[in-house]
Amino acid sequence: MRWQNSSAEKNSMHIADWRALLFPGDNYKQELRIKRLLLAVAVYVFCLFVVYLSYFVDLMRWEGFAGLAVVIPIINIFLYIVFRSGLNLKMADPSLTSVQMYIGSLVTMYGMYFTTESRGVLLLFYVVVLLFGSFHLDTRGFLHVSIFILMGYFVDILLLINYRPQSITINTELVQWIMLAFILIIFSIIGGADQCSSPKTTRQQNQTGKIHQGNQGTGNS
């Protein structure tokens, strides 16, 4: 019995040590931001698996898979260092939500340039990028990222037309671009509306209303 208790205590100590190493113990918000970053890392790992599968079945060129396999770990290690060191606290948006979404969009854009028939599948990664905006962005923020994504995809189309015309069907890409634009706009409206109706926003609106009412009451008196 003592041996079991001792083993459980050691395991809990090891977990606590790892937790202290990964997360700042004195800042809940920073811990939450790092947890969201780790969630993004898990998504990146899945994306890398899909990219490798595309390369394995000859739907992506070697440069695409190799580039993403190098760039993705570097990006996430850098972001973790920024969060863990607290450098993000000096920025206007400490969560770096928009920054991470822009980076994710550029990574997707790079991968799509080196694909062939699987380009339509990789478009879904743009939607995954937008999902992370639900943590923080309002409708305007969603629309900014959406415009950035659409511009990136349009640049991809232009580059493919000029440098790899054999790997692109222009009509198909334009239809996909239009459909992506429709999906992103709808997603931005719904995601922004959901953010505005969150409990935190509601509390802020209630507090603002109370202050306004108090000011009116003071003015009337």
N, C-alpha and C positions, 0 to 999 in steps of 0.2 A: 504494500500500500504506500509506504514512504517512497519507494522507488518510482512508483507511478506519479505521485505528487511532484517529486523532484524532476522527472522527465517533462511533465506538463509545465512546470515553472520555467525550465530551460527553453522549451519551445516558445512560450509566451515572451521570454526575454529576447529570443532570436527575432521574433516577429516585431517586437518593439524596436529592436536595433535597426532592422530593415526599414521600418516605418520612419524612424528618426532620420535615417540616411536619405530617404526619398523625399520626405515632406518636411517643411518648416513646422516645428511644433507650436509656435506661438502666433500663427496667423491662419485662421480657418479659411479665409478667402483665397489665400495663396495655395493652400492645400487643395481647395476645390478646383482652382485653375490648373494645377498640375494633374489632378485626376482626369480632367477633361482633355488635357494634352495626351495623357496615356491612352484615353479612349480613341483619340485621333490616331495615335501610333498603331493601335490595333486595327483601325480601318486601313491605314497605309499598308500594313502587313498583308491584309486580305487583297488589297489592290495589287500589290507586288505578285501575289500568287496568281491573280487573273492575268497580269502582264506576262508572267513567265509561261502560263498556259497558252496565251496567244502566241508567244514566241515559239513554244514547243510544237504547235500545230501550224507553224509558218504563216501566222496572221500578223506578226510583228517582226520588224527587223532587229538584228542584234543590238544596234546602237540604242534603240529605244529601251530595251530591257536593261542593258548595262548601265546606261545613264541614270535611269530611275533607281537601280539597285545601289548606286553610289550617292546620288543626291538626296534621296529620302532619309537615310540614316543621318546624314550631315545636318539636314534641316531640323530634324526632331531633337538631335543632341544639342544643337545651338539654342533652340527654343527652351529646352529643359534648363539649360544653364542660365538663360535670361530669367526664367521664373524662379529657379532655385536661389539665384543670387539676389533677387529682388530688383533687378534693373527695370523690370516692367512697371514697377510702382512709380517710376519717374515719368511715365508716359501718360498721355491724355486718357487712353483706354487701357488700364492695367491688364484686362483680360486678353488683349491683343486678338480679339475675335476676328475683326476685319482683316488684320494682317495675315492670320493663319488661313483665312478663306481665300485671300488673294494668292497666297503661296500654293494652296491646294489647287487653285484654278490653273496656275502656271504649270504645275507638275502634270496635271491632266492634259493641258495643251501640248506639252512636250511629248507625252506618250502617244497622243492621237496622231501627231505628225508622222510617226514611224509605223502606224498600223495600216492595214488594208481593209479587208471586209469587216473586221471587228470594230471599226471606228464607231459605229452606231451603239455598240455595247458600252464602250468607254464613255459615251455621253452621259450615261447614268451616274458616273462619278461626280459630274457637276451637281447633280441633285443631292448627292451625299454631302458635298461641300456646303450646300445651302442649309442642310439640316443642322449643321453646327451653329448657324446664325440664330437659331431659335433660343440659344442660351442668353443672347444679349441684344441682338439687332432689332430695330424698329423697321417699319416699311421702307423708309428712306435708305437705311443702311442696306437692306436686302436689295433694293433696286440698284444701288451703286455697285454692289458685287455682281448682280445680274448683268448689268451693262458691261462690266469688265469681262465677265465670262463670254458674253456674246461677241465682244470685240476680239477676244483671244481666239475664239473658234473661227471667226471670219478671217483673221490673219492666217490661221492654219490653212483655211481653204485657198487663200491667195498663194501661200507658199507652195502648197501641193500642186496648184495649177501651173506654177512657174518651174518648179524643180522636180516634181514627181507626178507628172500628168497621167502616167500609166496606172497609178494607184488610186485614182479618184474619178467618180462619176459626178459631174457638176450638178446635174438636176437633183440627184439623191442628196447631196450635201446641202443644197439650198433648202430643200424640203425639211431636212433634219434641223437646219438652222432655224427655220420658221417655227417648227414644232418646239424646239428648245426654248425659243423666245417666249412662246405662249406659256409653256410650263413654268418658266422662271418668273414671269409676271404674276401668274396665279399664285405661285408659291410665295412670292414676296408679299402680296396682299394678305394672304391668309396668315403667313408667319408673322408679319408685322402687327396684324390685328390681334393675334394671340398674345404677342408680347405686350401690347397696350392693355389687354384685359387681364394681365397677370395680377396676383394678389399684391405684389409689391407696388405696381403702378397704381392699383386701386387705392392702396393706403396713402400713396403720395398725393393722389387727387383729393382724397378725403381731407388730408391735412391742409392742402392748399385751400380747399373750400372753407374749412374752419377758420383759417387765418383771414380769408377774405371776408367772411361773415363778421369776424371780430373787428376788423377794420371798419366795416360798415356801421357796426354798432357803436364804435367809438366816435365815428363821424356824426351819427345821429344824435348822440348825447351832447 
